[in-house]
Amino acid sequence: MKKMGYVIGVLIGIPLFILLVNFLFFRGNNVTKNNVTEYLNHSFIDTVQLKPEVERSSTQYIIGLSRRGNPSAFLYRYLFYSEKYKKHFSLMLFKGFDSNSEERHMVLRRNENGDLLSVRINQDQLQSKKYGTKENPVPIFAIDLLNLQGGFSKNPFKVSEQTNLIFVEQYLKFFMPKEEFKNMFKE
């Protein structure tokens, strides 16, 4: 009878526990594919200069429990001021969602002369008075490094369209404040 209780606990109890913990503690905003698509549709692609004196930070966050382990991911932020837009920006790069994430971070750490980046910028956030300060910068998402140096056999920096979708989803789910999410995606 003990064996049967153990089997039921492992097969039913643990998965239910994981679902409950994820629902209660790691839910974030309820992001749909339509939200991600709408966010991207309200975005445009531009080129920005990432100066060497950029302010770097990283945040480890829990994306949810699973039986496979590795529930955490990293967000690398690169805070800088754009003379062109007269606003602060935060370049958002997530580690753990594709094979180039560590290389991307390493390439940006060697930023000696200023990196020229192709990025995606959301128009609503760029035009909002709430965004653009050092405390609340406009989030931007990298597409490619335009002045890559170093003799790489392949471009270690390029962010695919699929990976960019994941980055935007992670930002909307875990880092965009709930009130701002509700205002941006009124049902």
N, C-alpha and C positions, 0 to 999 in steps of 0.2 A: 504494500500500500504506500510505503514511503517513496518507492521508486516512481509510482504513478503520480504522486504529488510533485515530485521533482520534475518529471517530464512535463506535466501541465504547467508548472511554474516557468520552466525554460521556454516552452513553446508558446504559451499564452500570456503569462504574467509579465515577463520581461518586455516583450513588444508593447503590451498595453501600458506599462510603466513608462517606456521611452516615449510613446505617443502623448501621454498625459504631461510629462515633463516638458516636451517640446511645445505643446499647446500652451502651457501655463507660463513658461519662462523664456522661450526663444522664438516667440511668434513674430515680433516686429510688426511692420505694416503689412496688410493683406494685399500684396502686389499681384496683379494679373498680367498676362501677356499684353492685354490691351493698354494697361498703364505704361508698360515699358515702351510699346509702340507709340503711344501718344507723346511720351516724354521725348523720344527720338524724333518724332515728326515736328516737334516744336524746337528742334535743335538745328544748328548749322555747323559747318566745318570751317575752321579758320586756322591760321598759323600763329603761334605764340613763341616768344623767346623766353626760355628758362635760364635765368642768369645763374652764375656759379654760386652766388651768395643766397641761394634759395633756402628756405627754412624747411627742414625735413622732420617728419615724425612718422611713427608707425603705431598701429593699434591692432592688438590681437582680439578677436571676437569669436563667440561661439555661434555657429550657424545651426546647431541642433545636435542632439545625441543620436547615435546610430549604433547598431551592433557591429559595424565594420570599423569603428574607431575613427580617429582623426576628425573630431567635431569642430575644430577651430580653423580659422582663416586669418589672414593679415591684410590690413589696409595700409598702404604706404601713401602718405600725403606729402605733396611738395607745394608749400605756400609761397606765393610771390605776388608782386604788384605789377600790373600791366599799365604801362604808360599809354598805350593805345586806347584802352577802355577806361582808364582812371579808376580801376577797381582791383581789389585783391582776388586772386584765383587760387583754387586748391586742385592741383592735378591729383586725380584719384586712380591709384593702381592697386589691384588686388592680387594677392599671392595665393596660389593653391588651386586655381581654376584652369590653368593651361601649363604647358611644358616650358614656356618662356618667362614665367613670372619672376623667377630669381634673376635671370639674365637681364631682364628689363631694369630691375632695381640696380643691378651692378653697373649697367651702362650709364644710368643717370647719376650714380655716385661719382663717376669719372668726369663730370661736367666741369671742364677747366675753362673753356672759352664761351660757354653759353650754348645750350642745346636749342635747336629750332625744331619745334614740334607741330605736327598736324593734330588738331584736337577737335572734339565735339563739345559745343557750348549750348546749353539750353537758353533759348531766347527769353522765356518767362523769368527765369532766375537772373539773367543778365540785366533785364529791364527793371526788376524789382528793387525798391529802395531797401528792402530787408537784407539783400545780398550785396557783397562787394566790400565789406569791411574786413579788417584783419580777424575779427572775432567770428564773422560769418561770411567767409569767402564764397565766391561763385564756384561750384564744383564743375570741373571739366574732365573729360575722358580722352586719353591719348589714343591716337590712331597709328601714328608712325613718327619716328625720329628722322628728320629730313637731312641732317648733317652728320650721319653716323660715320665714325672713323674706327679703324682698328683691325682691318683685314679679316672680317668674319666671313665664313663660307656661306652663311645664310644670315638674313636680317634677324637678330635676336630680339628686336624691339617691336616689330609690327604686331599690332593687335587686330586679330581677325574680327569680322563682323559678328560672328557667333560669340566670341569672347567679350566683345564690347556690350552685347546684350546682357550677358551675365554680370558684368561690372555695373551696368546701370541698374539691373534688378537688385544686386546686393546693396547698392547705395540707397535705392528707394525703400527697400525692406528694413535695413538695419541702421541707416545713418540719417535719413531725412526725418525731421521731427514729425510726429503724428499729426499735429495741427496743420502744418504746411502740406503734408501729404493729402489730408482731407480737402484743403482749399484747392490744391492743384488738380485733384481728380474727383471733382464733385460728381456724384452719380445722378 
